[in-house]
Amino acid sequence: MKQNLKSNFTLVYGNKNQQSIVFFEELEGFENMYINRFVFINILSRERLDAALNIGRINNKKAKRIRQVD
């Protein structure tokens, strides 16, 4: 992303809960550094969140919905 200023990247990352997210701070840092170019989407299988899209497991149906939103 440093070399290609036109590139965009969306990371859909599945975890059990907020505490189990590996590299959380680093990924949020990338999201803040590359605003509108790097999107970090957390899908948590064992934690309730406000957005239904971010709850459960990553499957084909959820991936299609994420692509529509992104």
PyMOL Python script that loads the backbone (N, CA, C, O; Angstrom):
from pymol import cmd

cmd.read_pdbstr("""\
ATOM      1  N   MET A   1       0.814  -1.179   0.000  1.00  0.00           N
ATOM      2  CA  MET A   1       0.000   0.000   0.000  1.00  0.00           C
ATOM      3  C   MET A   1       0.869   1.258   0.000  1.00  0.00           C
ATOM      4  O   MET A   1       0.445   2.315  -0.468  1.00  0.00           O
ATOM      5  N   LYS A   2       2.063   1.135   0.518  1.00  0.00           N
ATOM      6  CA  LYS A   2       2.977   2.277   0.480  1.00  0.00           C
ATOM      7  C   LYS A   2       3.426   2.571  -0.944  1.00  0.00           C
ATOM      8  O   LYS A   2       3.566   3.732  -1.327  1.00  0.00           O
ATOM      9  N   GLN A   3       3.653   1.513  -1.735  1.00  0.00           N
ATOM     10  CA  GLN A   3       4.180   1.676  -3.084  1.00  0.00           C
ATOM     11  C   GLN A   3       3.096   1.967  -4.109  1.00  0.00           C
ATOM     12  O   GLN A   3       3.325   2.716  -5.058  1.00  0.00           O
ATOM     13  N   ASN A   4       1.921   1.384  -3.929  1.00  0.00           N
ATOM     14  CA  ASN A   4       0.831   1.588  -4.879  1.00  0.00           C
ATOM     15  C   ASN A   4      -0.267   2.401  -4.199  1.00  0.00           C
ATOM     16  O   ASN A   4      -1.075   1.853  -3.449  1.00  0.00           O
ATOM     17  N   LEU A   5      -0.293   3.681  -4.454  1.00  0.00           N
ATOM     18  CA  LEU A   5      -1.226   4.582  -3.786  1.00  0.00           C
ATOM     19  C   LEU A   5      -2.669   4.406  -4.237  1.00  0.00           C
ATOM     20  O   LEU A   5      -3.580   4.971  -3.633  1.00  0.00           O
ATOM     21  N   LYS A   6      -2.886   3.630  -5.289  1.00  0.00           N
ATOM     22  CA  LYS A   6      -4.241   3.395  -5.780  1.00  0.00           C
ATOM     23  C   LYS A   6      -4.839   2.094  -5.252  1.00  0.00           C
ATOM     24  O   LYS A   6      -6.009   1.807  -5.505  1.00  0.00           O
ATOM     25  N   SER A   7      -4.059   1.314  -4.530  1.00  0.00           N
ATOM     26  CA  SER A   7      -4.551   0.020  -4.057  1.00  0.00           C
ATOM     27  C   SER A   7      -5.479   0.183  -2.856  1.00  0.00           C
ATOM     28  O   SER A   7      -5.317   1.087  -2.037  1.00  0.00           O
ATOM     29  N   ASN A   8      -6.450  -0.716  -2.778  1.00  0.00           N
ATOM     30  CA  ASN A   8      -7.387  -0.797  -1.660  1.00  0.00           C
ATOM     31  C   ASN A   8      -7.376  -2.225  -1.152  1.00  0.00           C
ATOM     32  O   ASN A   8      -7.149  -3.163  -1.916  1.00  0.00           O
ATOM     33  N   PHE A   9      -7.623  -2.389   0.149  1.00  0.00           N
ATOM     34  CA  PHE A   9      -7.579  -3.720   0.734  1.00  0.00           C
ATOM     35  C   PHE A   9      -8.634  -3.822   1.822  1.00  0.00           C
ATOM     36  O   PHE A   9      -8.746  -2.940   2.673  1.00  0.00           O
ATOM     37  N   THR A  10      -9.410  -4.906   1.791  1.00  0.00           N
ATOM     38  CA  THR A  10     -10.384  -5.183   2.838  1.00  0.00           C
ATOM     39  C   THR A  10     -10.016  -6.501   3.489  1.00  0.00           C
ATOM     40  O   THR A  10      -9.908  -7.527   2.817  1.00  0.00           O
ATOM     41  N   LEU A  11      -9.823  -6.472   4.808  1.00  0.00           N
ATOM     42  CA  LEU A  11      -9.519  -7.673   5.579  1.00  0.00           C
ATOM     43  C   LEU A  11     -10.749  -8.051   6.384  1.00  0.00           C
ATOM     44  O   LEU A  11     -11.186  -7.294   7.251  1.00  0.00           O
ATOM     45  N   VAL A  12     -11.306  -9.218   6.101  1.00  0.00           N
ATOM     46  CA  VAL A  12     -12.415  -9.763   6.874  1.00  0.00           C
ATOM     47  C   VAL A  12     -11.803 -10.803   7.789  1.00  0.00           C
ATOM     48  O   VAL A  12     -11.274 -11.815   7.329  1.00  0.00           O
ATOM     49  N   TYR A  13     -11.878 -10.551   9.086  1.00  0.00           N
ATOM     50  CA  TYR A  13     -11.112 -11.306  10.073  1.00  0.00           C
ATOM     51  C   TYR A  13     -12.063 -11.919  11.083  1.00  0.00           C
ATOM     52  O   TYR A  13     -12.784 -11.196  11.771  1.00  0.00           O
ATOM     53  N   GLY A  14     -12.077 -13.242  11.185  1.00  0.00           N
ATOM     54  CA  GLY A  14     -12.970 -13.939  12.096  1.00  0.00           C
ATOM     55  C   GLY A  14     -12.279 -14.367  13.377  1.00  0.00           C
ATOM     56  O   GLY A  14     -11.186 -14.934  13.347  1.00  0.00           O
ATOM     57  N   ASN A  15     -12.923 -14.092  14.503  1.00  0.00           N
ATOM     58  CA  ASN A  15     -12.417 -14.461  15.822  1.00  0.00           C
ATOM     59  C   ASN A  15     -13.586 -14.789  16.745  1.00  0.00           C
ATOM     60  O   ASN A  15     -14.743 -14.526  16.418  1.00  0.00           O
ATOM     61  N   LYS A  16     -13.265 -15.369  17.907  1.00  0.00           N
ATOM     62  CA  LYS A  16     -14.306 -15.687  18.888  1.00  0.00           C
ATOM     63  C   LYS A  16     -14.860 -14.430  19.547  1.00  0.00           C
ATOM     64  O   LYS A  16     -16.074 -14.249  19.635  1.00  0.00           O
ATOM     65  N   ASN A  17     -13.960 -13.562  20.010  1.00  0.00           N
ATOM     66  CA  ASN A  17     -14.363 -12.350  20.720  1.00  0.00           C
ATOM     67  C   ASN A  17     -13.265 -11.298  20.574  1.00  0.00           C
ATOM     68  O   ASN A  17     -12.212 -11.558  19.993  1.00  0.00           O
ATOM     69  N   GLN A  18     -13.526 -10.117  21.106  1.00  0.00           N
ATOM     70  CA  GLN A  18     -12.566  -9.009  20.986  1.00  0.00           C
ATOM     71  C   GLN A  18     -11.197  -9.377  21.549  1.00  0.00           C
ATOM     72  O   GLN A  18     -10.171  -9.016  20.973  1.00  0.00           O
ATOM     73  N   GLN A  19     -11.179 -10.092  22.666  1.00  0.00           N
ATOM     74  CA  GLN A  19      -9.917 -10.434  23.323  1.00  0.00           C
ATOM     75  C   GLN A  19      -9.067 -11.407  22.513  1.00  0.00           C
ATOM     76  O   GLN A  19      -7.857 -11.483  22.726  1.00  0.00           O
ATOM     77  N   SER A  20      -9.664 -12.143  21.599  1.00  0.00           N
ATOM     78  CA  SER A  20      -8.918 -13.143  20.832  1.00  0.00           C
ATOM     79  C   SER A  20      -8.389 -12.617  19.497  1.00  0.00           C
ATOM     80  O   SER A  20      -7.813 -13.382  18.723  1.00  0.00           O
ATOM     81  N   ILE A  21      -8.573 -11.340  19.217  1.00  0.00           N
ATOM     82  CA  ILE A  21      -8.123 -10.767  17.947  1.00  0.00           C
ATOM     83  C   ILE A  21      -6.614 -10.538  18.005  1.00  0.00           C
ATOM     84  O   ILE A  21      -6.136  -9.672  18.739  1.00  0.00           O
ATOM     85  N   VAL A  22      -5.877 -11.314  17.233  1.00  0.00           N
ATOM     86  CA  VAL A  22      -4.422 -11.185  17.164  1.00  0.00           C
ATOM     87  C   VAL A  22      -4.083  -9.963  16.307  1.00  0.00           C
ATOM     88  O   VAL A  22      -4.699  -9.745  15.263  1.00  0.00           O
ATOM     89  N   PHE A  23      -3.120  -9.179  16.738  1.00  0.00           N
ATOM     90  CA  PHE A  23      -2.664  -7.978  16.027  1.00  0.00           C
ATOM     91  C   PHE A  23      -3.743  -6.904  15.909  1.00  0.00           C
ATOM     92  O   PHE A  23      -3.737  -6.124  14.956  1.00  0.00           O
ATOM     93  N   PHE A  24      -4.662  -6.856  16.863  1.00  0.00           N
ATOM     94  CA  PHE A  24      -5.764  -5.891  16.816  1.00  0.00           C
ATOM     95  C   PHE A  24      -5.259  -4.452  16.711  1.00  0.00           C
ATOM     96  O   PHE A  24      -5.702  -3.700  15.843  1.00  0.00           O
ATOM     97  N   GLU A  25      -4.344  -4.073  17.584  1.00  0.00           N
ATOM     98  CA  GLU A  25      -3.844  -2.694  17.586  1.00  0.00           C
ATOM     99  C   GLU A  25      -3.122  -2.351  16.284  1.00  0.00           C
ATOM    100  O   GLU A  25      -3.263  -1.246  15.759  1.00  0.00           O
ATOM    101  N   GLU A  26      -2.354  -3.299  15.771  1.00  0.00           N
ATOM    102  CA  GLU A  26      -1.634  -3.065  14.522  1.00  0.00           C
ATOM    103  C   GLU A  26      -2.599  -2.885  13.350  1.00  0.00           C
ATOM    104  O   GLU A  26      -2.411  -2.009  12.506  1.00  0.00           O
ATOM    105  N   LEU A  27      -3.639  -3.732  13.310  1.00  0.00           N
ATOM    106  CA  LEU A  27      -4.615  -3.648  12.224  1.00  0.00           C
ATOM    107  C   LEU A  27      -5.415  -2.354  12.300  1.00  0.00           C
ATOM    108  O   LEU A  27      -5.701  -1.742  11.271  1.00  0.00           O
ATOM    109  N   GLU A  28      -5.775  -1.935  13.497  1.00  0.00           N
ATOM    110  CA  GLU A  28      -6.449  -0.644  13.642  1.00  0.00           C
ATOM    111  C   GLU A  28      -5.525   0.496  13.219  1.00  0.00           C
ATOM    112  O   GLU A  28      -5.970   1.493  12.651  1.00  0.00           O
ATOM    113  N   GLY A  29      -4.229   0.333  13.506  1.00  0.00           N
ATOM    114  CA  GLY A  29      -3.252   1.333  13.076  1.00  0.00           C
ATOM    115  C   GLY A  29      -3.203   1.461  11.563  1.00  0.00           C
ATOM    116  O   GLY A  29      -3.156   2.570  11.031  1.00  0.00           O
ATOM    117  N   PHE A  30      -3.213   0.325  10.866  1.00  0.00           N
ATOM    118  CA  PHE A  30      -3.249   0.353   9.395  1.00  0.00           C
ATOM    119  C   PHE A  30      -4.515   1.051   8.910  1.00  0.00           C
ATOM    120  O   PHE A  30      -4.481   1.860   7.983  1.00  0.00           O
ATOM    121  N   GLU A  31      -5.632   0.720   9.555  1.00  0.00           N
ATOM    122  CA  GLU A  31      -6.899   1.324   9.151  1.00  0.00           C
ATOM    123  C   GLU A  31      -6.856   2.848   9.323  1.00  0.00           C
ATOM    124  O   GLU A  31      -7.377   3.583   8.484  1.00  0.00           O
ATOM    125  N   ASN A  32      -6.246   3.311  10.392  1.00  0.00           N
ATOM    126  CA  ASN A  32      -6.119   4.754  10.618  1.00  0.00           C
ATOM    127  C   ASN A  32      -5.096   5.392   9.677  1.00  0.00           C
ATOM    128  O   ASN A  32      -5.267   6.534   9.252  1.00  0.00           O
ATOM    129  N   MET A  33      -4.039   4.658   9.356  1.00  0.00           N
ATOM    130  CA  MET A  33      -2.993   5.171   8.476  1.00  0.00           C
ATOM    131  C   MET A  33      -3.470   5.259   7.025  1.00  0.00           C
ATOM    132  O   MET A  33      -3.154   6.214   6.315  1.00  0.00           O
ATOM    133  N   TYR A  34      -4.230   4.259   6.597  1.00  0.00           N
ATOM    134  CA  TYR A  34      -4.691   4.184   5.206  1.00  0.00           C
ATOM    135  C   TYR A  34      -6.209   4.355   5.143  1.00  0.00           C
ATOM    136  O   TYR A  34      -6.923   3.490   4.637  1.00  0.00           O
ATOM    137  N   ILE A  35      -6.682   5.473   5.660  1.00  0.00           N
ATOM    138  CA  ILE A  35      -8.121   5.751   5.690  1.00  0.00           C
ATOM    139  C   ILE A  35      -8.682   5.666   4.272  1.00  0.00           C
ATOM    140  O   ILE A  35      -8.106   6.213   3.331  1.00  0.00           O
ATOM    141  N   ASN A  36      -9.801   4.980   4.136  1.00  0.00           N
ATOM    142  CA  ASN A  36     -10.501   4.768   2.857  1.00  0.00           C
ATOM    143  C   ASN A  36      -9.765   3.824   1.912  1.00  0.00           C
ATOM    144  O   ASN A  36     -10.233   3.591   0.797  1.00  0.00           O
ATOM    145  N   ARG A  37      -8.622   3.275   2.332  1.00  0.00           N
ATOM    146  CA  ARG A  37      -7.892   2.337   1.480  1.00  0.00           C
ATOM    147  C   ARG A  37      -7.754   0.975   2.142  1.00  0.00           C
ATOM    148  O   ARG A  37      -7.661  -0.040   1.452  1.00  0.00           O
ATOM    149  N   PHE A  38      -7.741   0.939   3.470  1.00  0.00           N
ATOM    150  CA  PHE A  38      -7.645  -0.315   4.213  1.00  0.00           C
ATOM    151  C   PHE A  38      -8.849  -0.406   5.139  1.00  0.00           C
ATOM    152  O   PHE A  38      -9.058   0.451   5.998  1.00  0.00           O
ATOM    153  N   VAL A  39      -9.638  -1.459   4.949  1.00  0.00           N
ATOM    154  CA  VAL A  39     -10.828  -1.672   5.772  1.00  0.00           C
ATOM    155  C   VAL A  39     -10.635  -2.961   6.555  1.00  0.00           C
ATOM    156  O   VAL A  39     -10.320  -4.006   5.985  1.00  0.00           O
ATOM    157  N   PHE A  40     -10.824  -2.879   7.852  1.00  0.00           N
ATOM    158  CA  PHE A  40     -10.642  -3.994   8.777  1.00  0.00           C
ATOM    159  C   PHE A  40     -12.009  -4.345   9.353  1.00  0.00           C
ATOM    160  O   PHE A  40     -12.561  -3.593  10.156  1.00  0.00           O
ATOM    161  N   ILE A  41     -12.556  -5.497   8.937  1.00  0.00           N
ATOM    162  CA  ILE A  41     -13.878  -5.929   9.380  1.00  0.00           C
ATOM    163  C   ILE A  41     -13.723  -7.130  10.301  1.00  0.00           C
ATOM    164  O   ILE A  41     -13.197  -8.168   9.902  1.00  0.00           O
ATOM    165  N   ASN A  42     -14.187  -6.977  11.540  1.00  0.00           N
ATOM    166  CA  ASN A  42     -14.148  -8.066  12.517  1.00  0.00           C
ATOM    167  C   ASN A  42     -15.467  -8.817  12.503  1.00  0.00           C
ATOM    168  O   ASN A  42     -16.537  -8.212  12.573  1.00  0.00           O
ATOM    169  N   ILE A  43     -15.388 -10.128  12.412  1.00  0.00           N
ATOM    170  CA  ILE A  43     -16.557 -10.985  12.556  1.00  0.00           C
ATOM    171  C   ILE A  43     -16.312 -11.815  13.812  1.00  0.00           C
ATOM    172  O   ILE A  43     -15.366 -12.600  13.868  1.00  0.00           O
ATOM    173  N   LEU A  44     -17.163 -11.642  14.817  1.00  0.00           N
ATOM    174  CA  LEU A  44     -16.963 -12.322  16.094  1.00  0.00           C
ATOM    175  C   LEU A  44     -18.053 -13.370  16.303  1.00  0.00           C
ATOM    176  O   LEU A  44     -19.243 -13.054  16.274  1.00  0.00           O
ATOM    177  N   SER A  45     -17.640 -14.613  16.512  1.00  0.00           N
ATOM    178  CA  SER A  45     -18.594 -15.716  16.608  1.00  0.00           C
ATOM    179  C   SER A  45     -19.220 -15.859  17.991  1.00  0.00           C
ATOM    180  O   SER A  45     -20.301 -16.434  18.112  1.00  0.00           O
ATOM    181  N   ARG A  46     -18.572 -15.356  19.027  1.00  0.00           N
ATOM    182  CA  ARG A  46     -19.089 -15.566  20.383  1.00  0.00           C
ATOM    183  C   ARG A  46     -19.254 -14.278  21.175  1.00  0.00           C
ATOM    184  O   ARG A  46     -19.136 -14.272  22.400  1.00  0.00           O
ATOM    185  N   GLU A  47     -19.523 -13.206  20.479  1.00  0.00           N
ATOM    186  CA  GLU A  47     -19.720 -11.927  21.162  1.00  0.00           C
ATOM    187  C   GLU A  47     -20.817 -11.158  20.451  1.00  0.00           C
ATOM    188  O   GLU A  47     -20.857 -11.124  19.221  1.00  0.00           O
ATOM    189  N   ARG A  48     -21.694 -10.551  21.202  1.00  0.00           N
ATOM    190  CA  ARG A  48     -22.802  -9.789  20.629  1.00  0.00           C
ATOM    191  C   ARG A  48     -22.342  -8.380  20.292  1.00  0.00           C
ATOM    192  O   ARG A  48     -21.727  -7.700  21.114  1.00  0.00           O
ATOM    193  N   LEU A  49     -22.644  -7.955  19.085  1.00  0.00           N
ATOM    194  CA  LEU A  49     -22.315  -6.609  18.631  1.00  0.00           C
ATOM    195  C   LEU A  49     -23.579  -5.945  18.102  1.00  0.00           C
ATOM    196  O   LEU A  49     -24.601  -6.605  17.918  1.00  0.00           O
ATOM    197  N   ASP A  50     -23.510  -4.653  17.859  1.00  0.00           N
ATOM    198  CA  ASP A  50     -24.667  -3.915  17.349  1.00  0.00           C
ATOM    199  C   ASP A  50     -25.031  -4.305  15.919  1.00  0.00           C
ATOM    200  O   ASP A  50     -26.212  -4.394  15.582  1.00  0.00           O
ATOM    201  N   ALA A  51     -24.038  -4.534  15.089  1.00  0.00           N
ATOM    202  CA  ALA A  51     -24.275  -4.833  13.674  1.00  0.00           C
ATOM    203  C   ALA A  51     -24.350  -6.343  13.446  1.00  0.00           C
ATOM    204  O   ALA A  51     -23.414  -7.071  13.776  1.00  0.00           O
ATOM    205  N   ALA A  52     -25.458  -6.807  12.884  1.00  0.00           N
ATOM    206  CA  ALA A  52     -25.637  -8.238  12.631  1.00  0.00           C
ATOM    207  C   ALA A  52     -24.578  -8.792  11.688  1.00  0.00           C
ATOM    208  O   ALA A  52     -24.232  -9.971  11.764  1.00  0.00           O
ATOM    209  N   LEU A  53     -24.067  -7.958  10.811  1.00  0.00           N
ATOM    210  CA  LEU A  53     -23.050  -8.391   9.851  1.00  0.00           C
ATOM    211  C   LEU A  53     -21.772  -8.839  10.553  1.00  0.00           C
ATOM    212  O   LEU A  53     -21.034  -9.670  10.020  1.00  0.00           O
ATOM    213  N   ASN A  54     -21.503  -8.303  11.733  1.00  0.00           N
ATOM    214  CA  ASN A  54     -20.265  -8.599  12.456  1.00  0.00           C
ATOM    215  C   ASN A  54     -20.404  -9.731  13.468  1.00  0.00           C
ATOM    216  O   ASN A  54     -19.493  -9.959  14.264  1.00  0.00           O
ATOM    217  N   ILE A  55     -21.524 -10.442  13.449  1.00  0.00           N
ATOM    218  CA  ILE A  55     -21.764 -11.528  14.396  1.00  0.00           C
ATOM    219  C   ILE A  55     -21.825 -12.851  13.647  1.00  0.00           C
ATOM    220  O   ILE A  55     -22.401 -12.926  12.561  1.00  0.00           O
ATOM    221  N   GLY A  56     -21.233 -13.895  14.222  1.00  0.00           N
ATOM    222  CA  GLY A  56     -21.322 -15.233  13.650  1.00  0.00           C
ATOM    223  C   GLY A  56     -20.029 -15.674  13.004  1.00  0.00           C
ATOM    224  O   GLY A  56     -18.943 -15.213  13.357  1.00  0.00           O
ATOM    225  N   ARG A  57     -20.165 -16.561  12.068  1.00  0.00           N
ATOM    226  CA  ARG A  57     -19.000 -17.094  11.362  1.00  0.00           C
ATOM    227  C   ARG A  57     -18.985 -16.573   9.926  1.00  0.00           C
ATOM    228  O   ARG A  57     -20.018 -16.211   9.363  1.00  0.00           O
ATOM    229  N   ILE A  58     -17.796 -16.548   9.360  1.00  0.00           N
ATOM    230  CA  ILE A  58     -17.659 -16.121   7.967  1.00  0.00           C
ATOM    231  C   ILE A  58     -18.071 -17.288   7.074  1.00  0.00           C
ATOM    232  O   ILE A  58     -17.509 -18.380   7.165  1.00  0.00           O
ATOM    233  N   ASN A  59     -19.052 -17.048   6.216  1.00  0.00           N
ATOM    234  CA  ASN A  59     -19.492 -18.059   5.259  1.00  0.00           C
ATOM    235  C   ASN A  59     -19.775 -17.348   3.929  1.00  0.00           C
ATOM    236  O   ASN A  59     -19.601 -16.134   3.823  1.00  0.00           O
ATOM    237  N   ASN A  60     -20.202 -18.092   2.937  1.00  0.00           N
ATOM    238  CA  ASN A  60     -20.438 -17.504   1.608  1.00  0.00           C
ATOM    239  C   ASN A  60     -21.479 -16.392   1.642  1.00  0.00           C
ATOM    240  O   ASN A  60     -21.294 -15.344   1.022  1.00  0.00           O
ATOM    241  N   LYS A  61     -22.570 -16.618   2.365  1.00  0.00           N
ATOM    242  CA  LYS A  61     -23.642 -15.625   2.434  1.00  0.00           C
ATOM    243  C   LYS A  61     -23.136 -14.325   3.060  1.00  0.00           C
ATOM    244  O   LYS A  61     -23.415 -13.237   2.555  1.00  0.00           O
ATOM    245  N   LYS A  62     -22.400 -14.442   4.147  1.00  0.00           N
ATOM    246  CA  LYS A  62     -21.869 -13.259   4.827  1.00  0.00           C
ATOM    247  C   LYS A  62     -20.835 -12.554   3.945  1.00  0.00           C
ATOM    248  O   LYS A  62     -20.802 -11.324   3.896  1.00  0.00           O
ATOM    249  N   ALA A  63     -20.000 -13.313   3.258  1.00  0.00           N
ATOM    250  CA  ALA A  63     -18.994 -12.721   2.371  1.00  0.00           C
ATOM    251  C   ALA A  63     -19.663 -11.918   1.253  1.00  0.00           C
ATOM    252  O   ALA A  63     -19.188 -10.838   0.901  1.00  0.00           O
ATOM    253  N   LYS A  64     -20.751 -12.433   0.699  1.00  0.00           N
ATOM    254  CA  LYS A  64     -21.477 -11.704  -0.347  1.00  0.00           C
ATOM    255  C   LYS A  64     -22.068 -10.412   0.204  1.00  0.00           C
ATOM    256  O   LYS A  64     -22.037  -9.381  -0.468  1.00  0.00           O
ATOM    257  N   ARG A  65     -22.605 -10.457   1.423  1.00  0.00           N
ATOM    258  CA  ARG A  65     -23.164  -9.248   2.044  1.00  0.00           C
ATOM    259  C   ARG A  65     -22.072  -8.215   2.299  1.00  0.00           C
ATOM    260  O   ARG A  65     -22.290  -7.019   2.105  1.00  0.00           O
ATOM    261  N   ILE A  66     -20.910  -8.668   2.729  1.00  0.00           N
ATOM    262  CA  ILE A  66     -19.797  -7.752   2.981  1.00  0.00           C
ATOM    263  C   ILE A  66     -19.367  -7.074   1.684  1.00  0.00           C
ATOM    264  O   ILE A  66     -19.087  -5.876   1.669  1.00  0.00           O
ATOM    265  N   ARG A  67     -19.315  -7.830   0.614  1.00  0.00           N
ATOM    266  CA  ARG A  67     -18.924  -7.246  -0.689  1.00  0.00           C
ATOM    267  C   ARG A  67     -19.922  -6.191  -1.141  1.00  0.00           C
ATOM    268  O   ARG A  67     -19.538  -5.193  -1.750  1.00  0.00           O
ATOM    269  N   GLN A  68     -21.214  -6.407  -0.844  1.00  0.00           N
ATOM    270  CA  GLN A  68     -22.238  -5.428  -1.211  1.00  0.00           C
ATOM    271  C   GLN A  68     -22.080  -4.140  -0.408  1.00  0.00           C
ATOM    272  O   GLN A  68     -22.272  -3.046  -0.938  1.00  0.00           O
ATOM    273  N   VAL A  69     -21.731  -4.271   0.872  1.00  0.00           N
ATOM    274  CA  VAL A  69     -21.567  -3.108   1.747  1.00  0.00           C
ATOM    275  C   VAL A  69     -20.282  -2.380   1.431  1.00  0.00           C
ATOM    276  O   VAL A  69     -20.245  -1.150   1.424  1.00  0.00           O
ATOM    277  N   ASP A  70     -19.208  -3.143   1.165  1.00  0.00           N
ATOM    278  CA  ASP A  70     -17.888  -2.568   0.898  1.00  0.00           C
ATOM    279  C   ASP A  70     -17.912  -1.937  -0.449  1.00  0.00           C
ATOM    280  O   ASP A  70     -16.905  -1.385  -0.891  1.00  0.00           O
TER     281      ASP A  70
END
""", "prot")
cmd.dss("prot")
cmd.show_as("cartoon", "prot")
cmd.util.cbc("prot")
cmd.orient("prot")
